[in-house]
Amino acid sequence: MGQAKNRGSREQRIQAAQERKAALRPTALACNDCGAAITDFDELDTRGLRGMEAAYAGICPGCGAVTHALKGDPEVVAAFAEFLEQEHGELNMGAQSKDGQRVA
């Protein structure tokens, strides 16, 4: 275990990891097609994707478009977006603030 003991008990480390994840979660996703707020969205499993801090996906209640939100190292995010584009076709990319507002 070595260094892990210095970071607290197993329960404390789990709690800290959960708190870090919760801090990354946006309150809403901004639809990449129509800009509507998507408040019902899922967290994607990013374990094993070194450099990817968090990923979310939701379906817009207004236009039905699937929107992904990715946070991490720019190169990793770009590679993951490329994978999504290969799997799902052309992506409409955008940026948003933590509260789900589109950013220019």
MOMOGI-V15685 format. One record per residue. N is the residue number from 1. PSI is psi in whole degrees, -180 to 180 (NA if undefined). D_FIRST is the distance of its C-alpha to the first C-alpha in whole Angstrom. Layout:
# MOMOGI-V15685
N,PSI,D_FIRST
N,PSI,D_FIRST
This chain:
# MOMOGI-V15685
1,-44,0
2,-109,4
3,-26,6
4,-37,5
5,-32,6
6,-18,9
7,6,11
8,-180,11
9,168,11
10,-44,10
11,-40,14
12,-39,15
13,-40,13
14,-46,15
15,-44,18
16,-41,17
17,-41,17
18,-38,20
19,-39,22
20,-42,21
21,-45,23
22,-36,26
23,-27,27
24,-25,27
25,123,29
26,159,33
27,-27,36
28,161,38
29,143,38
30,121,41
31,131,43
32,-15,44
33,-55,47
34,-10,49
35,0,47
36,155,46
37,131,43
38,108,41
39,-16,39
40,99,38
41,161,36
42,150,32
43,134,29
44,147,28
45,116,25
46,11,23
47,136,20
48,-9,20
49,83,23
50,127,21
51,-12,23
52,113,24
53,-42,24
54,154,26
55,139,29
56,156,32
57,142,35
58,163,38
59,127,42
60,128,44
61,-18,46
62,-51,49
63,-8,49
64,5,47
65,144,45
66,130,41
67,133,39
68,143,36
69,127,34
70,139,31
71,128,29
72,-165,27
73,136,28
74,-40,31
75,-39,31
76,-43,29
77,-43,31
78,-42,34
79,-41,33
80,-39,32
81,-38,35
82,-42,37
83,-47,35
84,-40,37
85,-39,40
86,-37,40
87,-35,39
88,2,41
89,-172,44
90,135,45
91,143,43
92,105,44
93,151,41
94,180,41
95,151,39
96,161,39
97,172,38
98,-28,35
99,10,38
100,13,39
101,138,42
102,143,43
103,131,43
104,NA,45
